């Protein structure tokens, strides 16, 4: 007597209920929103594209310059004691000495003949850069430039870092 009374029509509807596949796909398989893109996502994407582009451009230019200068250089020696890890090259491409390479440092000297005293001062200056790991600071500065590519103050600070490294090395050499 507690059993609900059902009509033949309700039993028949439950037994032969149709199943809508498109609703199932919509609710379980397909995401509700395929692309939710707001203004801040857009800014983040622009920043990421700018940072990656700046980094790639700097790396490509650096590698091209390094390859060019290596092709136009000859291995050299200097009559002073320098770390064995530091390779010395002479090139016609430069008017002033230059050190390149974070993991494999290379010192490039101009091909022009230098007097013993001048060469000694140049090497002292460049070895000060080497000992202080100035190349590492310049790479960090470059990475910060890439991350903050949109901020002009970063370029000013980076230039100041370069100048400070040079002045500091000049000062260290002159007081010796």
C-alpha angles and dihedrals in degrees: 000000000000091000115109116245113236129191122227090246096061092047090050093050093051093047095050100035111151121232119220108218094191091061090051092051092045094050102040114018108030116063116245092234117023096190121019105180122169132176095271092050088053092051090048091052092049090050092049093049090048093048094047092045092049091048094047093046091051093047093047092048092046093050092046091050092046092050092047094049092045091052090052097045137081126210111260143185132218128210091237135083110262130163112280090228090063111084116207123214134177121215142173090217095079136062093189134035119270134189120208134175132061098206099022105031118204128188115211117198127188114259091233114110112259127198119247093252094047092047090049092054092046092051092047089052094048093043089053088057089048096049093045092049092234090161089063091052090049091051090049089049089051091050091051089050090054093048093046096034091143095057116086092196090067091061091050092049091047091053089049090052090053092048092046091052091051095046091046092052092046090051093048091052095046095052093053 
